[in-house]
Amino acid sequence: MAKKNETAETEKRPVTVRDHIEQDAQHAHTVAEHIEKNAKHAQQKRTAVNDALQFPVGDQFEKDLTAILESDCEANGETVVIALVDFDNFLHINTDFGRDVGDKVLIETGLYIQKKLPKDATVYRIGGDEFGIIFKGETEREDIFLFLNDLKNGFDVKTPDGADQSLTIGMATAFVDASRCAELVRKADGALYRAKIGGRNRVAMAKEEKMIPKTSHYTQDQLQRLAKLSKREGIGEAILLREALDMLLKKYDI
């Protein structure tokens, strides 16, 4: 009888704050495991696409571009152009058909670009559904623009329902639009953005930008440190500020 009463009292014991904390901790641990599992799965997917394409990936695009810009290509009269190629509305493919189909579409897209490229160009997978191309040689930028226009017009990769898909491309020319890697990529990214908001499925060239003077949004200490950084690196303050703003916009996916 005493054991029965003890069991009843245990069952009636009120839930304490400690119980809630333990439950929350257990839930948090389960969520963390789920997030980690999804992250590993996503990494495996990215690796599978990269392995299938065998393209240079990630930071290699900017590393190679930096090396080219620091070489004698300008003195030798070589044209250096970069293009950022973005698959339009790619997210719906993963949502509607699954990630395996999405991977297949990305692989087909990368191979399509590679097949069409001239011998003086290299394609990179720079993340997600975006590819980068570096052109280096004797081809003029106007001809490269026409090539990129033909590239997006001839894009024939389809989804399982047979729907046509499209590419949007932004391009920038070294030593005309910019001389440093970060600035050149920023110019190409700006062109890509303009092409996107202009309706997608088009090619846009970098254009001259209207600059706005520095305002009172910066503290005196920040401006003094900026001036020191500019002097130390031999880079204009405006360029450094644009690079910093680009990093901020990318951080918040704008």
N, C-alpha and C positions, 0 to 999 in steps of 0.2 A: 504493500500500500504506500509506504514511504517513497519507494522508487517511482511509483506512478505519479505521486504529487510533485516530485522533483522534476519529472518530464513535463508536466503541465505548466509548472512555473517557468521552465526554460522556454516553452513555446510561447508563453505570454510575455516574455522579456521584451521591453520596448527597444526599438532600433535606436542605437546611440549615434552620436556624431562620428565616433570612431568607425562604426559600421559603414556609414556613408563614405567616409574617407577611403576605407579599404575597397569598397565597391567602385568608387571613382577611379582609384589607382588601377584596379583590375581592368576596368573599361578602357582607361587610357593606354594601358599596356597592350590590350587587344587591338585598339585603333592604331597604335604605333607599329605593331606587327603587320597589320593590313597595309599601312602606308609603305612600309619597307618592302613588303612582298610585291606591291604594285610598282614600286620604283625599280626593283630588280627585273621585273617583267618588262617594263618599258625600256630598260637598258639593254636587255637581251634582244628586244625588237630592233632597237637602233643598231646594235651590233650586227644583227642579221641582214639588215638593209645595207649597211656599210660593207659587210663581207661580200654581198652579192654584187655590189657596184665596183668595189675596189678603187674608189676615188680617194684622193687626199681629203681629209675631213678636218673639221674644227678650226683650230688656230693656224693650220698650215696655210690656209688661203692668205692670211695677213702676213705670215712669215715670208712666204714666197714673194708676195707683192712688195714688201719692204726691201727685200734683197734686190729685186728688179729696179726699184726706184733709186736705190743707192748705187746701182751699177752705172755703166757708161751709155745706157740706152738712149738718153736724151742727146748726148754728144754725137752718137752714131746715127741720129735721125730716125730711130725706131719709134713706132707708135705703140703706146701702152694704153689699153682700154680695159676697164673692168665692167662686168655686167652682173647684176643681182637678179636672178630668175626665181619668181615666186609662183607656186601653183595656186590658182584662184579657188577660194572656198573649199580648201582641202578638208577641213574639219568634218563636213557633212559626210564625206566618204567613210571615215572611221565610224561615224555615228550610224549611218544608214546601212553599211555593208560589213562593218567589222574591221578590226585592225589588220587582219591578215590580208584583206583586199587592199587596204590602205598601203601596206608595205609593198604589195605587188604593183600598185599604181606608181609608187615612188620609184621603184626599181625600173619600171618601163619608161618613166619620164627621164630618169638619169641616163639610161641607155640611149634614148632618143636624142637627147642633147649631145651626148658623146659622139654618136654616129654622124651627126650633122656638122660638128666642129671642124674648122680648117686646121691644118697641121701646126699653125703657130698659136694655138689656143689650148688652154687646159681647163677642165671643169672640176669643181670641188663640191662636195656636199657640206654646206656650212651650217646646217641645222634644220631639223624639222622638215618642212616641205620647201626649203629654199636652197638653191644652188648658186654657186659663184663661178664666174668665168674670167680668166685673165687672158687677154689677147696681147701678144708681143711680137712685133714684126714690121713688115712694110705696108700692111693694109691700112688705108686711111680710115679715120673714124667714121666718115660718112658712109663708107662701104660696110663698115662693121655694123652701123645702125641699120642699114638695109638688110644685112645678113640676119640680125636679130629679129627684124620685122618678119622676114621669111620664116625664121625659126618658130615664132609663135603662130604664124598663119598656118604652117604645115603640121602643127601639133595634132597628132592623131590618137593619143591615148584616151581610152574610154572607160567608163565604169560598167559594171555588169549589166546595167539596164540599157546600155548602148548610148547613153547620153554623152554628148561632146563635152570636153573639158578645155580649159584655157590657161595660158600663162601670161603673167604681167612682168615686164622687165624694166629695170632702171640701169642706166649706164653713165659712166664718167670717164674722162680722158685725162691721163697723167700729164702734168706740166702745162695743161690748159685750164682744167678745172681746179687742180690742186697738185702739189708736189710731194706731200707726205701721205703715208698709208691711211692713217685715221681720217684725215680730211677728205681723201679721195673716196673712201668707203662711205663716209657721211654724205658726200655729194651724190653718189650712186643710190644710196638709201633714200635720200630726199627725192630723187627722180622717180624711184619706185613708188614712193608714197603718193606723189602727184599722179602717177599713172593709175594707182589703185582708186583714189578718190575721183578720178576722172572717168571711171567706168570699167576699169580692168580690161584685160585682153588687149593690151597695147604696150608700146615701147616708148620710154621717155628719156631724153638726154638731160644731163645736169645743166643747170642754167645759172647765170650770174645772180647772186643773191643780194637783196637790199639789206644792208646792215643797219642795226639800230644802236646808237651810242649807249655806253654803260650808264646806268641810272643810279639813284641813291639806294637801290636794293642791297648793295654790298656795304659791309662795314669797312672802316678805314684799315683795320688790321688785315682783313681779307685782301684788299686791294694792294697793300704793301707786300704781302706774301706772294700775291700773284705777280707783282712786278719783279720780285726776286727770282721766282720760278722762270718767268719769261726770259730774264737776263741769263740765268744759269743754263737753260736749255737752248737758247737762241731761237725761240719760237714766239711769235706774236701773242700778246695777251688775248686778242679776240679769238684766235685759233684755239687756245687753251680753254677758253670759256665755252666755245662751241663743242669741243670734245667732252667737257664735263657735263654739259646739258644733254648731249647725246646719250651718255652713260645713264643719266637720270631717267630719260625717256624710255630707254631700253629696259631699265630696272622695273618700271611700272607698265611695260608693254604698251606704250603709246606710239 
